[in-house]
Amino acid sequence: MNRMTEQLRIWAGLQGFVSAAGLLALLLFFALARPFGAQQSRWAWLGPVNDWLYVLGAVPWIIASVLLVVRARGGTLLWILTGILCVLIAAGAIVTALMLAGKVGLNVQFLVATPMTLVGFVWLWPASAAAVRAAALPSWVLPLSIIVLLAFIVGGSVVGGAFLSPPDSVMRMRLLVAGMIPVGLAMIAFPAWWVILASNAR
C-alpha cells in the first residue's frame, strides 16, 4: 500500500466514523428530545452534539474527498464539483459554529446545509466512477454509490412533494413516511460509504 492510499484510508475512516456518530446523535435527538412534540429538555444536548460532530468532521471530509480525487486522477469536471463540495462543507462548518455560538439561527444553517448535503450525495457517483476506472476502488462500489444517490434524490423528492398536499392531511403524512424511508436509508449509507472506502481503497 502506498502512502497516498494509506492517508486516504485514514481520513476516509475518520469521516465515516464521525459522520456515523453525528447521525446517531441526530437520531437520538429526534427520538428522545422530541423537538416536534412534547419536548424532553433533558435530551436537548444531543442536538448540539450532532452539530459539533459535523463541525469537527468537516476537515476529514474535505481531506478525504480531495485525496480520493487525486488518487483517482479525476478530470476537470470532477475537480470543479469537488471544489464546490469543499467550499460548501467549509461554509457549513462555519455557519454551524456560528449557530452554536448564538450568532445565526437554524434557518441560516439549513440554507447552507441543504445544498451541501445534496452536492455531497451527487459527488459520490462521479468520484466512485473515477476511482473504479483508476482501479482505486473495486467495481461494486460504483453501483452502490448510484443506489445511495438515487435513494436520497427520490426520497427527497417525495418528501418535497408531501408539502404540496394540504396540511395535516393523510396524503401528506403518507408521502412523508414514504419519502423518509429511502432518505433515512441513504443517510445511514453515507457514513457507511466512507467506511467502505477506508476498507477498500487501493
N, C-alpha and C positions, 0 to 999 in steps of 0.2 A: 504494500500500500504506500503510495507516495504521500508527501507532506500535505499537498493541497486536499487530497481525498480525506486524510485524517482530520484536517481542520474543518472541512465540510461536515464530516460526521459529528464532530464535537458541537459545532454551532447549530446544526440541524436538530441534534438531540436536545440541546438546551431550549431551542424554540419549541420543540414538540412538548417537552415536559412542562415548561412554563405556561404554554398555551392550554394544555390539559388542566393544569392546576387552576388557571383563571376560569376556564369553563366550568369546572367543578364548583368553584366558589360562586359563580353566577347561578348555576342550577340550584345550589343550596339556598342562595339568597331568595330566589323566587319561591322555593318550596317551603322555607322556614320563616322568612321575614314577611312573606305575603304582601308585597308592596301594592298590589291592586285590590286587596281585600281587607280583612280585619288585621291590620298591620301588627306584627310582633316585633317591637322595637329591640328586644334583646338579641335578635339575629341581624339587625340592620348593618352591623360591622362587616358582614360578608360582601356587601356591595362595594365599599372602598377597597377591600382585599382584592376583589376582581380587577378594579381599576388600577391599583398599584402593580399587580402582576402584569397587566398589559403594558404599563409604563416601563417596567423592568424588562419585559420580553421584547420591546421594540428593537433593542440593539442586536440580540441574536437573530431576530427575524430578518433584519436588514443584511447583516453579515452573511447569514446562510443563503439568502436569496442571491446576493452578488457572487458568492463562491460557487454556487451551482451553475450560474450562467457562465462564469469564467471556465469552470470545468467542462461544461457542455459546448464551449466555443459558440455561444449564442450569436445570432446575427443582429443587424441594426435594429430591427423592429422589436426583438425581444429585449434588447438593451434599453430601448425607449420605454417599453412597458415596465421593465424593472426599475428604471429611474423614477417613473411616475409612482410606482408602488412604494419605493423607498421614501419619496417625499411625503406621500400620504401617511405612511407609518410614523415618520418623524413628527408630522403635524398632529397626528392623532395622539401621540405620546405627550407632546407639549400641551395640547388643549386639555387632555385628561388630567395632567398635573395641575394646570391652572384651575380646573374644575374642583379638584381635591383641595386646592388652596382657597376655594370660595371666590375666585376671580371671574369665572364664567359659569353659565348654567348648563344643565343637562342637555338642553336643546342645541346649544352650540357644539357640544361634544358629539351629539347624534349626527349633526350635519357633516362632521368630518369623518366619523366612524363608518357611516353608511357607504360612501364611495370607496373608502379604504378596504372595507370588507369585500365589496363586490370585486374590486380590482385584484384583491388577494386571491379570491377563488378563480377568477378568469386567468390569472397568471399561471396557475397550476398546469393548464393544458399546454401552452407553448413551451414552458420550461421543461415539462416532462418529455415532450416530443423531441426537443433539442438534446436533452440528456440521454434519451434512448438512442438517438442517431449517433451520438458520440460514445456509445457503449458505457456511459457513466451510471446508468440505471438499467435494470432488467426490463424487458419489453412489456411485462404485465403492469408496470406502474402507469403507463400511458392510458390504457382503458380505465384503470381505477381513477385516475385524475379526471377523466372526462365524465365518468359517472358521478363523482363528487360535485363537479361543477354543475352538471345538469340538474342534480337533485336540489342544489341551492337555488338555481335560477327558476326552475319550475315551481318549487315550493314557495319561493319569494313572490312569484307572480300570482299564485293562488291567494296568498295572504294579502297582497295588494288589492286583488280583485274583491276580497271579502269586504273591504271598506267602501265598495260601491253599493253594497247591499244596505238596506235600512238598518239603523242602529237597533241593537237588542233583538234582531230577527233570528229565526232558526237558521236561515240560509247563511247569514254572516258567521254564526258560530260553527256551522259545518265546514264552511270554507276555511276558517281559521284553523280548525283542527286538522283538516286535510292538508293544508299548506305547511303547518308547523311540523308535521311528521317528517317530510323529506328535508326541510330546513334543519331540524334538530339532528337528523342523521348526518347531514353534511357538516354541521358544526362539530359533531363528535369525530367525524372522519378527518377534519382538518388537522388537528394536532397529531392524529394517528399517521397522517401522510408524512409529516416531518419526522416522526419516529421511524417510519418505514425507510425514508431517505437516509437517516442516520445509520440504519442497519444494512442498507443495500448499496450505498454509494461505492463506486469503484473507479 
